[in-house]
């Protein structure tokens, strides 16, 4: 379109031919289409090193809402925990492709689409999924009749005559499956039909069902019953079995419970760990009197710490004194670690998870307590970050709050050990100093160790030093 002016200042507009206008329209439409039909794909990310699938727990943004880089888009359940996915781009959430509650979404699967601000997000074009290659079409072939079932092999002819001699096991097999003893080939001494003979006959008779021989009820008759003929000499009387096997019961009803990603990974790992790691176990009783007294003294000063906090501290101090236990196993052998990070097992609705108290040997009991409480709360809420539960060097699993006296735990690889802690209990024991009876507060701990890294002698020395450190909390606090 062009303009021109004359001497009187009148603006004249030149008319554009219709064919030019029509030629411009496809260009404009193509430009608009290129802007609308190139959305940003949000794909299922790998939120942990071992993650293969994810579950969409909750969308935190709705379609049409503006999104800035760093905003929380949705909560995704990985094989470790529930992690919040943050956006890497600015724009508008145009389409949610995977709804809340969707399970087992593979890595790389598009879960949402973003468009730039100012675009009509309602007109976003949804990219087609990667469709599988359709099979080649052929003319409909005539249905092929299924092959005829092979006819069962004929039963062997009777091989024995005269009185039969059967072992008890052979008689039970033949009576149970309704087989004629005369068809068996005796291999025992003096023509005895053995258990093996009965089994061989059973193998040769696959068409027979395992149904016991049942005597037919006598038909009513008015004729007088004749006396039964006496059995031939040397034969056993035909005694009916006391019990016969019945039909298997119908399968019971059940309700299928969907397994979370965490539960499925736990099941797979437990099976793998118990079959690939040589577990060794050792237990020791610890006197908790000093710890209980120190806790009581700290409570008077409004300092609240748990027994588990002292256990974490004692384990960290012992690892510092015995660095040969602070090791992990890799493909080429053991690696001694420089840092002491204690993993504590926390039970959640989705299973166990092990947040980490980092550098526990250099922290006081009060700081350990604060860290443990914060991590346990994040674990319950499913808000743990990967760096908060990966990379531990030693694990502690405490079930004392449930009244469990003692148990053994499964090692958390690549770590070498895990300490299972029971409840504190009162027991009457004999004092070695003056041979008098006294009540002690005892707690049983069991160390599960990887035999490739920690042998029985090293595990025993570790437990003994751990017990000494725990029974002297004042000395441990100075370590």
BELNORRA-V956605 format. One record per pair of residues at least 12 apart in sequence whose C-alpha atoms are under 10 Angstrom apart, sorted by sequence separation. I is the first residue (numbers start at 1). J is the second residue. D is the distance in whole Angstrom. If there is no record, write none. Layout:
i->(I;I)
j->(J;J)
d->(D;D)
//
This chain:
i->(1;2;3;44;60;61;62;72;73;74;97;98;99;113;181;184;185;186;295;324;325;326;342;343;344;357;397;407;408;409;426;427;428;447;1;2;59;60;61;71;72;73;74;97;98;99;113;184;185;323;324;326;327;342;343;344;358;375;396;397;407;408;426;427;428;447;1;2;59;60;71;72;73;96;97;98;112;113;170;183;184;292;323;326;341;342;343;357;375;395;406;407;408;425;426;427;428;1;58;59;60;70;71;72;73;96;97;166;183;184;185;291;292;295;323;326;341;342;343;356;357;395;406;407;425;426;427;447;1;58;59;70;71;72;95;96;97;165;181;184;185;291;323;340;341;342;355;356;395;405;406;424;425;426;447;57;58;59;69;70;71;95;96;110;164;181;184;323;340;341;342;343;355;394;395;404;405;406;424;425;426;446;56;57;58;68;69;70;71;94;95;96;164;180;183;184;320;340;341;342;357;394;395;404;405;423;424;425;445;1;56;57;58;67;68;69;70;71;93;94;95;110;163;179;288;291;320;339;340;341;342;355;356;393;394;403;404;405;423;424;425;1;55;56;57;67;68;69;70;73;93;94;95;109;162;166;181;291;319;320;339;340;341;355;356;392;393;394;395;400;401;402;403;404;405;422;423;424;54;55;56;67;68;69;92;93;94;109;160;161;165;167;174;180;319;338;339;340;354;355;392;393;394;395;396;397;398;399;400;401;402;403;422;423;445;54;55;56;67;68;69;91;92;93;94;158;159;160;161;164;166;170;171;173;179;339;340;354;392;393;394;395;396;397;398;399;400;401;403;421;422;423;445;53;54;55;67;68;91;92;93;158;159;160;165;170;171;172;179;317;319;353;355;391;392;393;394;395;396;397;398;399;400;401;421;422;53;54;55;60;66;67;68;76;90;91;92;93;158;159;160;165;169;170;171;174;178;316;355;391;393;394;395;396;397;398;399;400;420;421;422;53;54;57;59;60;66;67;75;76;89;90;91;92;94;157;158;159;160;165;166;167;168;169;170;173;174;177;215;315;316;354;393;394;395;396;397;398;400;420;421;51;52;53;56;57;58;59;65;66;67;74;77;78;89;90;91;92;94;95;156;157;158;159;160;165;166;167;168;169;170;172;173;179;214;316;346;353;419;420;421;51;52;55;57;64;65;66;76;77;87;89;90;91;92;94;95;156;157;158;159;164;165;166;167;168;169;170;171;174;213;214;315;352;353;419;420;50;51;54;64;65;66;91;92;93;94;95;155;156;163;164;165;166;167;170;173;174;177;213;344;348;418;419;420;47;50;51;63;64;65;92;93;94;95;97;156;164;165;166;169;170;173;179;212;313;343;346;347;348;353;355;418;419;47;48;49;50;62;63;64;91;94;95;167;169;178;179;214;312;346;349;350;354;355;358;417;418;419;42;45;47;48;49;61;62;63;64;94;95;160;166;167;177;178;179;212;213;312;344;345;346;348;349;353;355;356;357;417;418;44;46;47;48;61;62;63;94;166;177;178;179;212;312;344;347;348;349;350;355;356;357;416;417;418;45;47;48;62;63;160;176;177;178;179;180;211;212;346;347;348;349;355;356;358;359;416;417;47;62;176;177;178;179;211;212;345;346;348;354;355;356;358;415;416;417;47;48;61;175;176;177;178;210;211;354;355;356;357;358;415;416;47;174;175;176;177;178;211;308;353;354;355;356;411;412;414;416;417;47;59;173;175;176;353;355;356;405;406;407;408;409;410;411;413;416;417;47;174;175;176;354;356;405;406;407;408;409;410;411;412;415;416;59;73;173;174;175;356;405;406;407;408;409;410;411;45;59;172;320;355;404;405;406;407;408;409;410;44;58;59;316;320;354;407;56;57;58;59;319;320;354;417;42;55;56;57;58;316;317;318;354;400;55;56;57;58;316;317;345;400;419;42;55;56;57;156;312;315;316;317;343;344;352;42;55;56;57;155;314;315;316;343;42;55;56;67;313;314;316;343;398;54;55;56;66;67;156;312;313;343;344;397;40;54;55;56;63;65;66;67;155;156;312;313;341;342;343;396;397;40;53;54;55;63;64;66;67;154;155;313;341;342;343;344;345;346;347;40;42;53;54;55;63;64;66;153;154;155;313;314;340;341;342;343;344;345;346;396;39;40;52;53;54;152;153;154;155;313;340;341;342;343;344;345;346;395;39;40;52;53;54;152;153;154;155;312;339;340;341;342;343;344;345;395;39;40;41;42;43;44;52;53;152;153;310;311;339;340;341;342;343;344;345;39;42;51;52;53;56;152;309;310;313;338;39;41;51;52;53;64;65;151;152;309;310;312;313;337;64;308;309;312;336;63;64;307;309;310;354;63;306;309;310;46;47;305;306;308;309;312;44;45;46;304;305;308;309;43;44;45;46;304;305;306;307;309;43;44;45;303;305;306;309;43;44;45;305;308;309;328;43;44;45;175;176;304;305;328;42;43;44;45;175;304;327;328;41;42;43;44;176;326;327;41;42;43;44;176;177;298;325;326;41;42;43;163;165;172;175;176;325;343;40;41;42;43;162;163;164;165;166;41;42;163;164;165;40;41;42;162;163;164;343;39;40;41;162;163;345;39;40;41;319;344;38;39;40;319;343;344;345;38;39;40;342;38;39;316;37;38;316;36;315;335;35;36;315;334;335;35;315;334;39;312;334;36;312;330;331;35;36;37;266;312;329;330;35;36;39;41;266;311;328;329;330;36;37;38;39;41;263;264;266;328;329;32;36;37;38;39;262;263;264;266;311;327;328;329;36;37;38;39;262;263;308;327;328;35;36;37;38;260;261;262;263;308;326;327;328;33;37;260;261;262;308;325;326;327;33;259;260;262;307;325;326;33;308;325;307;315;312;311;365;311;365;364;365;308;364;363;364;361;362;364;307;361;307;362;334;335;361;333;334;333;285;329;328;283;329;283;325;329;283;328;282;327;281;326;327;280;281;325;326;279;324;325;279;324;325;279;280;279;277;278;325;277;324;325;289;274;277;281;283;288;322;273;274;279;280;281;282;283;285;287;288;325;273;279;281;283;286;287;288;324;273;277;285;287;322;270;273;322;270;321;270;269;319;322;269;318;321;318;321;318;319;315;318;319;315;317;318;292;317;318;289;291;315;316;318;289;290;314;315;318;288;289;314;315;317;318;287;288;289;313;314;317;286;287;288;314;315;103;286;287;288;311;314;315;103;104;285;286;287;311;313;314;103;104;285;286;287;313;314;103;284;285;286;311;312;314;318;321;284;285;286;310;311;314;317;320;284;285;310;313;316;317;283;284;285;310;317;318;283;284;311;314;317;282;283;284;310;313;314;316;282;283;313;281;282;283;314;281;282;310;313;280;281;282;310;279;280;281;279;280;281;278;279;280;281;278;279;280;277;278;279;280;277;278;279;277;278;280;282;277;278;279;280;281;282;280;283;284;282;283;286;281;282;285;286;280;281;284;285;288;291;294;81;82;283;284;286;287;290;291;293;294;79;80;81;282;283;286;287;290;291;292;78;79;80;284;285;286;288;289;290;291;77;78;79;80;284;286;287;288;289;290;291;77;78;79;286;287;288;290;77;79;80;286;287;288;79;80;78;79;55;54;55;54;53;54;52;51;51;50;81;82;81;80;81;79;80;81;80;81;77;80;80;82;81;82;84;81;82;83;84;81;82;83;84;81;82;83;84;80;81;82;83;81;82;83;80;81;77;80;81;76;80;75;75;81;80;80;48;49;47;48;47;48;49;48)
j->(13;14;15;56;72;73;74;84;85;86;109;110;111;125;193;196;197;198;307;336;337;338;354;355;356;369;409;419;420;421;438;439;440;459;14;15;72;73;74;84;85;86;87;110;111;112;126;197;198;336;337;339;340;355;356;357;371;388;409;410;420;421;439;440;441;460;15;16;73;74;85;86;87;110;111;112;126;127;184;197;198;306;337;340;355;356;357;371;389;409;420;421;422;439;440;441;442;16;73;74;75;85;86;87;88;111;112;181;198;199;200;306;307;310;338;341;356;357;358;371;372;410;421;422;440;441;442;462;17;74;75;86;87;88;111;112;113;181;197;200;201;307;339;356;357;358;371;372;411;421;422;440;441;442;463;74;75;76;86;87;88;112;113;127;181;198;201;340;357;358;359;360;372;411;412;421;422;423;441;442;443;463;74;75;76;86;87;88;89;112;113;114;182;198;201;202;338;358;359;360;375;412;413;422;423;441;442;443;463;20;75;76;77;86;87;88;89;90;112;113;114;129;182;198;307;310;339;358;359;360;361;374;375;412;413;422;423;424;442;443;444;21;75;76;77;87;88;89;90;93;113;114;115;129;182;186;201;311;339;340;359;360;361;375;376;412;413;414;415;420;421;422;423;424;425;442;443;444;75;76;77;88;89;90;113;114;115;130;181;182;186;188;195;201;340;359;360;361;375;376;413;414;415;416;417;418;419;420;421;422;423;424;443;444;466;76;77;78;89;90;91;113;114;115;116;180;181;182;183;186;188;192;193;195;201;361;362;376;414;415;416;417;418;419;420;421;422;423;425;443;444;445;467;76;77;78;90;91;114;115;116;181;182;183;188;193;194;195;202;340;342;376;378;414;415;416;417;418;419;420;421;422;423;424;444;445;77;78;79;84;90;91;92;100;114;115;116;117;182;183;184;189;193;194;195;198;202;340;379;415;417;418;419;420;421;422;423;424;444;445;446;78;79;82;84;85;91;92;100;101;114;115;116;117;119;182;183;184;185;190;191;192;193;194;195;198;199;202;240;340;341;379;418;419;420;421;422;423;425;445;446;77;78;79;82;83;84;85;91;92;93;100;103;104;115;116;117;118;120;121;182;183;184;185;186;191;192;193;194;195;196;198;199;205;240;342;372;379;445;446;447;78;79;82;84;91;92;93;103;104;114;116;117;118;119;121;122;183;184;185;186;191;192;193;194;195;196;197;198;201;240;241;342;379;380;446;447;78;79;82;92;93;94;119;120;121;122;123;183;184;191;192;193;194;195;198;201;202;205;241;372;376;446;447;448;76;79;80;92;93;94;121;122;123;124;126;185;193;194;195;198;199;202;208;241;342;372;375;376;377;382;384;447;448;77;78;79;80;92;93;94;121;124;125;197;199;208;209;244;342;376;379;380;384;385;388;447;448;449;73;76;78;79;80;92;93;94;95;125;126;191;197;198;208;209;210;243;244;343;375;376;377;379;380;384;386;387;388;448;449;76;78;79;80;93;94;95;126;198;209;210;211;244;344;376;379;380;381;382;387;388;389;448;449;450;78;80;81;95;96;193;209;210;211;212;213;244;245;379;380;381;382;388;389;391;392;449;450;81;96;210;211;212;213;245;246;379;380;382;388;389;390;392;449;450;451;82;83;96;210;211;212;213;245;246;389;390;391;392;393;450;451;83;210;211;212;213;214;247;344;389;390;391;392;447;448;450;452;453;84;96;210;212;213;390;392;393;442;443;444;445;446;447;448;450;453;454;85;212;213;214;392;394;443;444;445;446;447;448;449;450;453;454;98;112;212;213;214;395;444;445;446;447;448;449;450;85;99;212;360;395;444;445;446;447;448;449;450;85;99;100;357;361;395;448;98;99;100;101;361;362;396;459;85;98;99;100;101;359;360;361;397;443;99;100;101;102;360;361;389;444;463;87;100;101;102;201;357;360;361;362;388;389;397;88;101;102;103;201;360;361;362;389;89;102;103;114;360;361;363;390;445;102;103;104;114;115;204;360;361;391;392;445;89;103;104;105;112;114;115;116;204;205;361;362;390;391;392;445;446;90;103;104;105;113;114;116;117;204;205;363;391;392;393;394;395;396;397;91;93;104;105;106;114;115;117;204;205;206;364;365;391;392;393;394;395;396;397;447;91;92;104;105;106;204;205;206;207;365;392;393;394;395;396;397;398;447;92;93;105;106;107;205;206;207;208;365;392;393;394;395;396;397;398;448;93;94;95;96;97;98;106;107;206;207;364;365;393;394;395;396;397;398;399;94;97;106;107;108;111;207;364;365;368;393;95;97;107;108;109;120;121;207;208;365;366;368;369;393;121;365;366;369;393;121;122;365;367;368;412;122;365;368;369;106;107;365;366;368;369;372;105;106;107;365;366;369;370;105;106;107;108;366;367;368;369;371;106;107;108;366;368;369;372;107;108;109;369;372;373;392;108;109;110;240;241;369;370;393;108;109;110;111;241;370;393;394;108;109;110;111;243;393;394;109;110;111;112;244;245;366;393;394;110;111;112;232;234;241;244;245;394;412;110;111;112;113;232;233;234;235;236;112;113;234;235;236;112;113;114;234;235;236;415;112;113;114;235;236;418;113;114;115;393;418;113;114;115;394;418;419;420;114;115;116;418;115;116;393;115;116;394;115;394;414;115;116;395;414;415;116;396;415;121;394;416;119;395;413;414;119;120;121;350;396;413;414;120;121;124;126;351;396;413;414;415;122;123;124;125;127;349;350;352;414;415;119;123;124;125;126;349;350;351;353;398;414;415;416;124;125;126;127;350;351;396;415;416;124;125;126;127;349;350;351;352;397;415;416;417;123;127;350;351;352;398;415;416;417;124;350;351;353;398;416;417;125;400;417;400;419;419;419;473;421;476;476;477;421;477;477;478;476;477;479;423;477;424;479;452;453;479;452;453;453;406;450;450;406;452;407;449;453;408;453;408;453;408;453;454;408;409;453;454;408;453;454;409;454;455;410;411;411;410;411;458;411;458;459;424;410;413;417;419;424;458;410;411;416;417;418;419;420;422;424;425;462;411;417;419;421;424;425;426;462;412;416;424;426;461;410;413;462;411;462;412;412;462;465;413;462;465;463;466;464;465;462;465;466;463;465;466;441;466;467;439;441;465;466;468;440;441;465;466;469;440;441;466;467;469;470;440;441;442;466;467;470;440;441;442;468;469;258;441;442;443;466;469;470;259;260;441;442;443;467;469;470;260;261;442;443;444;470;471;261;442;443;444;469;470;472;476;479;443;444;445;469;470;473;476;479;444;445;470;473;476;477;444;445;446;471;478;479;445;446;473;476;479;445;446;447;473;476;477;479;446;447;477;446;447;448;479;447;448;476;479;447;448;449;477;447;448;449;448;449;450;448;449;450;451;449;450;451;449;450;451;452;450;451;452;451;452;454;456;452;453;454;455;456;457;456;459;460;459;460;463;459;460;463;464;459;460;463;464;467;470;473;261;262;463;464;466;467;470;471;473;474;260;261;262;463;464;467;468;471;472;473;260;261;262;466;467;468;470;471;472;473;260;261;262;263;467;469;470;471;472;473;474;261;262;263;470;471;472;474;262;264;265;471;472;473;265;266;265;266;260;260;261;261;261;262;261;261;265;265;348;350;350;350;351;350;351;352;352;353;350;353;354;379;379;380;382;380;381;382;383;381;382;383;384;382;383;384;385;382;383;384;385;384;385;386;384;385;382;385;386;382;386;382;383;389;389;390;385;386;385;386;386;387;390;390)
d->(8;5;9;9;7;6;10;6;6;7;10;8;8;9;8;10;6;9;8;7;9;8;9;6;6;10;7;10;6;9;10;5;6;7;6;8;9;5;7;10;6;5;9;7;5;9;8;6;8;7;9;8;10;8;4;8;9;8;9;10;6;9;6;5;9;9;7;8;6;5;8;4;6;9;5;7;10;9;10;10;6;9;8;7;10;5;6;7;9;10;7;8;10;10;5;7;10;6;9;4;7;9;5;6;10;6;5;8;9;9;9;10;8;9;8;9;6;5;8;9;7;10;7;7;8;5;7;9;9;6;6;5;6;10;9;4;7;9;10;8;8;7;10;10;6;6;10;8;8;8;5;10;5;6;7;7;5;9;7;5;8;6;7;9;8;8;6;9;9;4;8;10;8;9;7;9;5;8;6;5;9;9;7;5;7;9;5;6;9;8;5;9;8;10;7;9;10;7;5;7;8;8;10;5;5;10;5;6;9;10;6;6;10;10;7;5;8;9;7;6;7;9;10;9;9;8;9;8;5;6;9;10;8;9;10;7;6;8;8;4;9;10;9;5;6;7;8;5;9;9;6;5;9;9;9;9;9;10;10;8;6;6;8;6;10;9;9;10;8;9;10;9;6;9;8;10;6;8;10;6;7;9;6;5;9;5;6;10;8;7;9;9;9;9;7;10;9;7;9;7;9;8;6;9;9;7;8;8;6;8;8;8;6;7;10;6;5;9;8;4;8;10;5;7;9;9;9;5;10;9;9;10;9;8;8;9;9;9;9;6;7;7;6;6;6;6;4;6;9;8;5;9;9;10;6;7;6;6;6;5;9;8;6;7;9;7;9;9;8;9;10;9;9;9;7;8;6;5;5;5;5;6;4;9;6;6;9;5;9;9;8;5;8;10;8;5;6;10;5;6;7;10;10;6;8;6;10;7;7;9;8;6;6;6;6;6;7;7;8;5;8;7;7;8;10;10;6;5;9;10;8;8;4;6;10;8;4;7;7;8;9;7;10;7;4;7;9;8;8;10;8;9;10;8;9;7;9;8;10;6;7;10;8;8;9;10;9;10;9;4;7;9;9;10;10;7;5;9;9;8;10;6;7;6;8;7;6;6;8;5;8;9;8;9;8;7;10;7;7;5;9;6;8;9;10;10;6;6;10;10;10;9;8;9;9;5;8;6;9;8;9;8;5;5;5;8;9;7;8;9;9;9;8;9;9;6;6;9;6;9;6;6;9;9;9;8;7;10;8;8;10;8;6;6;7;5;10;8;10;9;8;9;8;5;8;9;7;8;8;5;8;7;10;9;8;9;10;8;9;9;9;8;8;8;9;9;10;9;9;10;10;8;6;6;9;7;10;9;10;5;6;10;7;9;10;10;8;10;9;7;6;10;9;10;9;9;7;5;9;10;9;7;8;10;10;7;5;8;10;8;9;10;10;8;8;9;10;9;9;9;9;9;7;8;9;9;9;8;6;7;9;9;9;7;7;9;6;10;9;7;7;9;7;8;9;8;6;10;9;9;6;9;8;4;9;10;9;9;9;7;10;10;4;6;9;10;9;8;7;8;9;9;6;5;9;10;6;6;10;8;7;5;5;8;8;9;10;8;8;9;4;7;8;9;5;10;10;10;9;10;6;5;5;9;9;6;8;8;8;10;8;8;7;10;9;5;7;9;9;9;7;8;10;6;10;10;10;8;9;9;9;10;6;7;10;8;9;10;8;9;9;8;10;7;9;6;8;9;9;6;10;9;9;8;6;8;6;8;7;7;10;9;7;10;10;10;9;10;9;7;7;7;7;6;9;7;8;8;10;10;10;10;9;7;10;7;10;10;9;8;6;10;7;8;10;8;9;5;10;8;10;9;9;10;10;7;6;7;8;8;9;9;9;10;5;5;10;6;5;10;9;10;8;8;5;8;8;9;9;5;9;10;9;10;9;7;5;9;9;10;8;9;7;10;6;7;8;7;8;9;9;9;9;4;9;9;10;8;8;6;9;9;10;8;7;6;8;9;10;10;10;7;9;9;9;10;9;5;10;10;10;8;5;6;9;9;9;9;9;6;8;7;6;7;9;7;10;10;9;10;5;5;9;9;10;8;8;8;10;8;10;10;5;6;6;6;6;8;9;10;10;9;5;7;10;7;10;9;6;8;5;5;4;5;5;9;10;10;9;9;5;7;8;8;9;10;8;9;6;7;6;6;6;7;10;10;9;10;9;10;10;6;6;7;8;9;9;8;8;9;7;9;8;10;8;9;9;6;9;9;6;9;6;8;10;10;10;8;10;10;9;10;9;9;6;9;8;10;8;7;10;8;9;10;9;8;10;9;9;9;9;9;6;9;10;10;7;9;10;6;10;7;9;6;10;6;8;9;10;7;6;8;8;9;10;10;10;9;5;6;8;9;7;8;7;5;8;6;9;10;10;5;5;10;9;9;8;9;7;9;5;6;10;8;10;7;9;10;8;4;6;10;6;9;9;6;5;9;7;10;10;9;7;6;6;7;8;9;8;9;8;9;9;10;8;5;9;9;8;8;8;9;6;6;6;7;8;8;5;7;10;6;8;10;10;6;7;9;9;10;6;5;9;10;10;10;6;6;9;9;10;10;9;5;8;10;8;8;10;9;10;9;8;8;10;9;9;9;10;10;9;9;10;9;10;9;7;9;9;10;8;7;10;10;7;8;7;10;8;7;10;8;8;8;5;10;10;8;8;8;9;10;10;8;5;7;9;7;6;8;9;10;6;10;10;9;9;5;7;6;5;9;9;6;6;9;7;6;10;7;8;9;10;8;7;9;10;8;6;9;10;9;7;10;8;7;10;7;9;9;9;9;9;10;7;9;9;9;8;10;9;10;10;10;9;10;10;8;9;7;9;9;10;10;10;10;10;9;9;8;9;8;9;7;9;10;9;9;9;8;9;9;7;9;8;9;7;7;10;9;10;9;8;10;10;9;7;10;8;10;8;10;8;9;10;8;8;9;8;10;7;9;10;9;7;9;8;9;10;9;10;10;9;10;9;9;8;7;9;10;10;9;10;10;10;8;10;10;10;9;8;8;7;9;9;9;9;8;9;10;7;9;9;10;10;10;9;7;9;9;10;6;9;8;9;10;10;9;9;9;7;9;9;6;7;8;6;6;9;8;10;7;5;8;10;8;10;10;6;6;9;8;10;8;5;7;9;6;8;10;9;10;5;7;10;9;6;8;8;6;5;9;8;9;9;10;5;6;9;10;9;9;9;8;4;8;10;7;8;7;9;6;6;7;9;10;9;7;6;9;10;10;10;6;7;10;7;7;8;4;9;8;8;9;10;6;6;8;7;5;9;10;6;7;9;10;8;5;8;9;10;6;6;6;5;9;10;6;6;10;8;5;6;9;6;6;10;6;5;9;8;7;9;8;8;10;10;8;8;10;7;10;9;7;8;10;8;7;10;9;9;10;7;10;10;7;8;9;9;8;8;9;8;8;7;10;8;8;8;7;8;10;6;9;6;8;10;9;5;6;10;8;8;8;8;7;6;8;6;4;9;8;10;8;6;10;7;9;7;7;8;7;6;9;9;8;8;8;7;10;10;6;9;10;8;8;9;8;7;8;10;9;9;9;9;10;10;8;9;9;10;9;10;9;8;10;7;9;9;8;10;9;10;8;7;8;9;5;6;10;6;6;7;9;9;7;7;7;7;9;9;9;8;8;10;8;10;8;9;9;9;8;10;9;9;9;7;8;10;10;9)
//
